[in-house]
Amino acid sequence: MNRIRQVAKAGSWPAAEARETFTLTYEERYRRRGVFRTQAGEDCLLDLPRPVLLEDGDGLQLPDGGFILVRADLEPVIEVRATSPAMLCRLAWHLGNRHLPAEIKPGRILIRPDHVIQAMLEGLGARLKAVRLPFNPEGGAYAAPAGEHAPEHGHEHGHDQP
């Protein structure tokens, strides 16, 4: 079994020379350790020093120097739109206040389906649409780049106050 201990960020390795491709959901791409099976049926053990978010286009370096391409899979997400940029900022604040994974795009926010959150957003005036897209949420203020340790959160705070 190939043991993968290094991730090459998208653009830093020869993607055209990838031997295999792993197409993974967001949850499957946030890993430290796990076994994946290639399309050819070979098992690979991902064994990293700490969890990283594997991003679309990253390369998993094989022990012999070859690479496996990481692709973000299509998954169900909710597209959140608003009538104005100010309203979209307000919706983003409400999502962030609930510590929900969210992908911020020009003119829209993508979140995972959640009927309670969707009802809240509609009540605030959001326009919602169910779509299937790769989901790449923001890492957050305390996220570290791949291979680096994120700092501790370091403080307590309440989220029920305005």
Salt bridges, closest charged atoms under 4 A:
GLU27 OE2 - ARG112 NH2 3.36
ASP43 OD1 - ARG37 NE 2.89
ASP47 OD2 - ARG3 NH2 2.48
ASP47 OD2 - ARG5 NH2 3.44
ASP47 OD1 - ARG32 NH1 3.67
ASP47 OD1 - ARG33 NH1 2.97
ASP56 OD2 - ARG71 NH1 2.82
ASP58 OD2 - LYS9 NZ 2.70
ASP64 OD2 - ARG19 NH1 2.79
GLU79 OE1 - ARG81 NE 3.21
GLU79 OE2 - ARG108 NH1 2.69
GLU103 OE2 - LYS105 NZ 3.24
